C-alpha cells in the first residue's frame, strides 16, 4: 500500500506503478518472487518471498518505490524436521575403525534438521538406532527422545561384533514422514589385547609310557588379532589332567607353570610332569584365568598311556592261599584249579602282547631246613605251560598222591617265565600254600587260611585309603610350600620397588589397591589427552597385511619441539603405510584406488642406508674438526621404537638419512659453514622450527615449520613418562602378588580341610578297625604256625615287587613268613 506523508492511502495509482517497485534483502531468493497489482484495493501483493538456505536468524527486507523505501525485519527460524544429522561426524564416506569390545572415539549425537540442514529444536521426537542382529552395543538402549534443542544423545557406544564391516543408522518419524540419517559404516577390528585362544605346542609324536615324564608343553596366549599377548603372570596359567575323554570332572589334578622363557615372557613352560601310572585314556587341558570369573581353556588333548617295560608275571585275579594235603582225593591235592597269569610292568599294567614262550611251575621250600619238597602229579618236580601273547592259562595243577612233604609246612609254588626273545629276567609269580598230612587238619587250616585272606584284602583296602590320603596331604603341603615361595619372591620384588606389604591383614591390604590403579589410569588419560593431536591411536584398516601401521605411528619422540619439527620435515611421508612385501603394498593400492601411500620394505636399497651408530660428521677419528655449538644430534637418534626396532631403523634411516637437529638457525648456519669446508653437510633442522636444506637453502614458508595445531595430528607421539612405567610395573607386580596370595590362601584352606577330614571321628573309626583287623590277622597266623611279630610285618628283608625275596632268606622261619604276609597285603 502506498500512502502520502500523513499516512493517507493514495487511490489514483495504476498497475504501471509496479515498474517502480524494487524488493531486496540479504540472502533473498528472487527466483519465485512475484508482485501483483490489486486494483480493487489499490495495493500491491508480493508473493514467493523466500531466502537462500542458511542459518536461522534476523533478516531485513527492503521495499523501494521510486525514492521511497520501507524496511521489514523478519525472524527466520528452521523449518519442520526433514532429516537427521550426526553432530561432529563429518567423514562418514570412509568406514570408522573400532576395536572389538572397545568404545567409539566420540559420542553419537543426532540432531533434527530441516531440509536446508538448519537445526530444528523440536522436542520429544523418538529416534531409533537400527543395526544388524550380530552387532551388540553397550549401552543397549536403541531409542532416545530429542531434548529442547532437538538433539538425542546416544552416548559413547561400546561395540561387540564379528570382524569386518557393519552399519549403524538412525531413523525417526515426524508428521508421518520418515527422517533418515547418513549410514555409519563400522570397520570392526580384532582386539590385540583380548585373549581368545591358548596355543599349545608339544611333541605330538611322543609315546606316553606309564610312569615316565610328558614332553615339554609350551603355552602362549593368542589374542583376537592373532598376535601373542605378552607380560602375563605365569601364576594364572595352569594344566588340568583327568582320566577319560569326556567333560572335565570336579576333581582334577592341576599343575602349575614351571617357568617362562627367560628371554621372552610370551611363552609358558610345563616341564617334567609325570605321566599317570595306570594305562588308559586321559585328557589334558590348559587354562588361563582372565579374571576371577572368566577362564579361557585350551582344546582338550586326549592321549593314551602305554604300558611300561615288562617286569613281572602276575595273576589277573589274585587267588586265595591254597591248602592241600597228600590225601587220595584229587580236590584235596589241587594247588590251582584255574589261574590266568599275565605279563605286567612295574605299575601293574598288562603288557607283553608280543611275547611268546613257556612258564615253568616248580615248588620250593620257604626255608633251607625243609628238605622234603612235594611233587606234582606224575611224580615230577616241574610242569611247563605254553605262554602266548603275554598270557598263560594254568588249569588243574595237582600234587601227586602220597606226595612227600612236611606236615603243617608252608611251601611256595613258583611260576618262572622263560621267554627267549626277552633280554632280561622277569620276576616270577610266587604263590604260597600250606601242606598238611591228613584231610581233617587240612580242612581246619583251610578255614583259617580263608579268613586270613579276607582280612588281608580288607587291611589292604584300608591301607590304600590311608596311603592315598597321605599322598594327597603330601602333595597339598608341597603346593602350599611352592605358593609360599612364590609369594615371598613377589614380596621381595615389591620391596625393591618401595612397596611394603604388611605382615598381617594382607588380604585386606590388597583389596584396597584400587587407588593405585585409578591413579595410573588418570595419568595415562591426561597424558594421552594432552598429546591427542599427535599420537595416533586408531587401528589402521589394513592391519592384517601391513607391517606396523602408518609411519606417524611407528616412532615416539619425547621432546615436543623435536617431535614437531621432525614430523613437519617428514610431513609428506607421515601417512604412508609400511608393508613387508610389494604384494601387500599392491593390495592396499588397489583397495584404496591409488589414494593411499605405501612403502614395501623389500623394495628398499639397504646398502645406502646410514650407519645408525655413526658419529656426527664434525667428529672424525674421535676428534672435533671444529667446535660445534647448539647441541647437534642426529634426528634419527631422537626416535624410540616400541617394537620392530630393526625394521623401523631401516624405514627412518631411509627417510631421515643424516638429518641433524640443532638448537637454532644461527647455530645451524655456523655448523654448516664449518662442515662444508671438509665434507658434505646434510639437512639441518632447528628446535625452533627452521630448516636448512642439504643444498644450503633456508628461509621462506617452505622451510619454516607451522604451529603444532596446523600439522593435522600428523605428529609423532611421546612415550609414557617414566613415572607411568614405574606405576605400571608396580601394578603388574601387585596384581601378581594379589593372585599369589589368593592361591596360597586357597591351598592352605584346602590343606586344613583335608587334615581335619583325616583326623575326623569317621577316619579314627577306620583306623581302629584297621588295628583290630591286624590284631586278628596276627592271631590267625600264630594259630597257623606263622609266628610273626608286629615289627616283622613292616620291617622284613628286601623284597621284590610281588613277594619273592631279592636274595634267599638265611635265618630260619621268620623272613620267609614276612614276605608272604607282605605279598598278600600289597598285591
Beta strands, then each sheet from edge to edge (+ up, - down):
strand 1: 21-25
strand 2: 28-29
strand 3: 34-38
strand 4: 43-47
strand 5: 50-51
strand 6: 57-65
strand 7: 68-76
strand 8: 83-86
strand 9: 96-99
strand 10: 109-113
strand 11: 126-131
strand 12: 136-138
strand 13: 143-145
strand 14: 151-153
strand 15: 158-160
strand 16: 164-174
strand 17: 177-180
strand 18: 184-189
strand 19: 195-201
strand 20: 217-223
strand 21: 237-243
strand 22: 253-256
strand 23: 259-260
strand 24: 268-270
strand 25: 280-289
strand 26: 295-297
strand 27: 301-305
strand 28: 312-315
strand 29: 322-325
strand 30: 334-344
strand 31: 357-365
strand 32: 382-387
strand 33: 391-398
strand 34: 409-418
strand 35: 429-436
strand 36: 577-579
strand 37: 598-600
strand 38: 619-620
strand 39: 623-624
strand 40: 633-634
strand 41: 660-662
strand 42: 684-686
strand 43: 691-692
sheet 1: 1+ 6- 7+
sheet 2: 2+ 5-
sheet 3: 3+ 4-
sheet 4: 8+ 10- 14+
sheet 5: 9+ 18+ 16- 11+ 13-
sheet 6: 9+ 18+ 16- 17+
sheet 7: 12+ 15-
sheet 8: 19+ 20- 24+ 23-
sheet 9: 22+ 21- 25+ 26-
sheet 10: 22+ 21- 25+ 27-
sheet 11: 28+ 30- 33+
sheet 12: 29+ 35+ 34- 31+ 32-
sheet 13: 36+ 37+
sheet 14: 38+ 39-
sheet 15: 40+ 41- 42- 43+
end
